[in-house]
Each structure stands twice: as structure tokens, then as C-alpha cells.
């Protein structure tokens, strides 16, 4: 059964949920009809099933790299599988080809990236009736019409380029359509927002060449994870719009460089780009941002005060004590997630925001109500409740990213 067949069943069930049809009644007063409340939950499902939903960051490949898991059927773990994607209306999840920062020093980044791309191809090859690799907006749209879930590829961390500009072409040929220039550590291309060691004060000289080559080929430049200085370097030299594939607004998490400051969001919009909102609770609220570091510091103090070494049993005891005194992890709410979409819209307009959830990448930190890929209708309903038009919602779901992708293709063609 195809995605669109399942979608038709979902909508049919919604339309018949009120029971058997009654005898035709006299025409209703149009004014009375206009005053009737709209069922936003049902409308959100209809929008999810009829629109192209693109999520630019889902970490399925790294989730299954150690132990294969068939995501074409329902899975017990993880945030993504085919049945949940169908239920949520997800059509084009970018599969993250993630290489940990430490692999660059080991010289293993390219090897690991190749293996992860092979894994995505295996998913498609074993379930060609459900999934397809997509290397262009046109393919996403064509596969949507065929009822297939597109799996475009984004490389999280530029380390696999390994100092050889020819590898940018190589990974383009393998289907990579965005590259996150750095990750948790500064690499040979760019400084990282997470690394105090800013090796280049932005991009390296080679990094400037990489951005140029990406523009030439038609690979979207992803500035999530890079330092502020590296972001501004990209804005200065880019010949095509860039993206932030999975970042949120620093306005709500002051001092968290991994998120984007307001002037950076403005700069990205002026570049024509789009920020894709990350769902990790620590990206969304200051209280979640502070919870982990505070807890780790408290645990270290607990170990030292009691002159004990860490163990599973010690951790369990400490967790119980800490949560009794400080409360459990403060998951972001749907409202707090929506605040980030509001903030970007109010700052630069609806054309510059989208979804980059980081499903399967942020662990057990996802917001209440947005715990897996079946939940896009929940986000849509929240947007509708806040007064977003259906046209605006469709732009957020995928229209904005498709626009950027096309513009990157056009810049390469010219």
C-alpha cells in the first residue's frame, strides 16, 4: 500500500467518524456555517497528508550503523520508521550522513561517510515500493506523486572531504545535497560553535574553496554547527542561498552559539536562505539548556563529597536525589517550540523558516507532543491555532526549502 493510499484511508476515517449519513436537510444559513468552529486537528491532518513535508535533519543512518534496523516497518526504538512517517505525512526526510568530529584526526571520516550512504541505499534497495533516493526538488515532487518517501542526503560535518576538493564532487555524485561545514570540533574547513579552539577565526582558506565548489556543483551550504565568524564568512562569499539545517533561535537561549543570533537570522534571510528549527529541548528553552550542565556539575560534586567513583548504581542513586531536589528534565512544550517559528517569521518573514527536527539525533530531549515523525500534524495544528495561513504552513513544511534548493541548483547551472 502506498503512502497516498494510506493517507486516503486516514482522511476517509476522519470524514466518517461522525457516524452514518443522515437524510438530506434543508440548506443551512451561510452566516451560521461561517460561525461554526473549524476542526483544526482534522484540518492539520489533511494538510500534512496533502503537502510535501521536508525535514532537513533526521539521524537514521547513524542510529542503525552499529546494528541494522528495518525502518520500512514499525520499530520499537528510534524516532523514525515508515508507518510513523506515513501517519505524520513526512515525505522527504534528509538522511544525515553524520561523522563524529574525532574521526578527522583518525583519518576515518570519509570511510564512515561512505558506509552511511551505503546504508541509506540499502534502505531504498530493500523497500523500493516505499522509499527512493532524491537528488533534486523535481525528484522529491515526482516521488511524492508516486506515493514514495524521498530520502535526500545531507552530510553532517565536512570532515569526509579530507582536504581534497575532488571529494566535494565525489559526494555530490553519491547524492549529497547539503554539507554541514563542521560539527563538534573545528575541522580543516571551519571553526565549530562548540569548540573553544577557533583555529581559523571563521573558515580556513580551504574552507573558502569548499564553499565555492559547493556553489559550483549545487550543494547547499549548511551553517548549523559553525562558529559565528564562520557563518559571516559564508555570508560574504556565498553565491547561492545557505541553510541552517537544524538550528533554532538564540533569542531564547542566550549564549548558546549553536543557535542563531537575530543578526545572523537577518543575514541568512538577506542571503535568501532558511533556518530549519531544531526540536531538541535544549535548543528551545534556557531552562532545558541549563539543566544538563547543572546536573553534571552537581554529580561531580556528589562524587567528590562522598569520595566515591561513578558506577551505574551510583548514577541511579544520584539521579533520584537530584530530581527530588531539582525536578526532572524540563522538556520544551509545543508552545515553546512554536515560539521559535514565530520569532523567525516576525524577524525576517515566513519565507525563511522550516523544520530540521534532529529526530534520532537529540536523544530523549524532544518536546512534549513532538516525540517522533508521526507528530507533524501536531505542529501544524499549533501553527493554525496561532493564526498562520495554510499557505504559510505549506511554506514552513517544505516550500521554503524547495525554493532554496532550486535557487542553489539555478546558481550552479549559471
Residue, then its C-alpha position, 0 to 999 in steps of 0.5 A: x500500500x502506498x503512502x497516498x493510499x494510506x493517507x486516503x484511508x486516514x482522511x476517509x476515517x476522519x470524514x466518517x467518524x461522525x457516524x452514518x449519513x443522515x437524510x438530506x436537510x434543508x440548506x443551512x444559513x451561510x452566516x451560521x456555517x461561517x460561525x461554526x468552529x473549524x476542526x483544526x486537528x482534522x484540518x492539520x491532518x489533511x494538510x500534512x497528508x496533502x503537502x510535501x513535508x521536508x525535514x532537513x535533519x533526521x539521524x537514521x543512518x547513524x542510529x542503525x550503523x552499529x546494528x541494522x534496523x528495518x525502518x520500512x516497518x514499525x520499530x520499537x526504538x528510534x524516532x523514525x520508521x515508515x508507518x510513523x512517517x506515513x501517519x505524520x505525512x513526512x515525505x522527504x526526510x534528509x538522511x544525515x550522513x553524520x561523522x563524529x568530529x574525532x574521526x578527522x584526526x583518525x583519518x576515518x571520516x570519509x570511510x564512515x561517510x561512505x558506509x552511511x550512504x551505503x546504508x541509506x541505499x540499502x534502505x531504498x534497495x530493500x523497500x523500493x515500493x516505499x522509499x527512493x533516493x532524491x537528488x533534486x526538488x523535481x525528484x522529491x515532487x515526482x516521488x511524492x506523486x508516486x506515493x514514495x518517501x524521498x530520502x535526500x542526503x545531507x552530510x553532517x560535518x565536512x570532515x569526509x572531504x579530507x582536504x581534497x576538493x575532488x571529494x566535494x564532487x565525489x559526494x555530490x555524485x553519491x547524492x549529497x545535497x547539503x554539507x554541514x561545514x563542521x560539527x563538534x570540533x573545528x575541522x580543516x574547513x571551519x571553526x565549530x560553535x562548540x569548540x573553544x579552539x577557533x583555529x581559523x577565526x571563521x573558515x580556513x582558506x580551504x574552507x573558502x574553496x569548499x564553499x565555492x565548489x559547493x556553489x559550483x556543483x549545487x550543494x547547499x551550504x549548511x551553517x548549523x554547527x559553525x562558529x559565528x565568524x564562520x557563518x559571516x564568512x559564508x555570508x560574504x562569499x556565498x553565491x547561492x542561498x545557505x541553510x541552517x539545517x537544524x538550528x533554532x533561535x538564540x533569542x531564547x537561549x542566550x549564549x548558546x552559539x549553536x543557535x542563531x543570533x537575530x543578526x545572523x537570522x537577518x543575514x541568512x534571510x538577506x542571503x535568501x536562505x532558511x533556518x530549519x528549527x531544531x526540536x531538541x529541548x535544549x535548543x528551545x528553552x534556557x531552562x532545558x539548556x541549563x539543566x544538563x550542565x547543572x546536573x553534571x556539575x552537581x554529580x561531580x560534586x556528589x562524587x567528590x563529597x562522598x569520595x566515591x567513583x561513578x558506577x551505574x548504581x551510583x548514577x541511579x542513586x544520584x539521579x533520584x536525589x537530584x530530581x527530588x531536589x531539582x525536578x526532572x528534565x524540563x522538556x520544551x512544550x509545543x508552545x515553546x517550540x512554536x515560539x521559535x517559528x514565530x520569532x523567525x517569521x516576525x524577524x525576517x518573514x515566513x519565507x525563511x523558516x522550516x523544520x530540521x527536527x534532529x529526530x534520532x539525533x537529540x536523544x530523549x530531549x524532544x518536546x512534549x507532543x513532538x516525540x517522533x515523525x508521526x507528530x507533524x500534524x501536531x505542529x501544524x495544528x499549533x501553527x493554525x491555532x496561532x493564526x498562520x495561513x495554510x499557505x504559510x504552513x505549506x511554506x514552513x513544511x517544505x516550500x521554503x526549502x524547495x525554493x532554496x534548493x532550486x535557487x542553489x541548483x539555478x546558481x550552479x547551472x549559471 
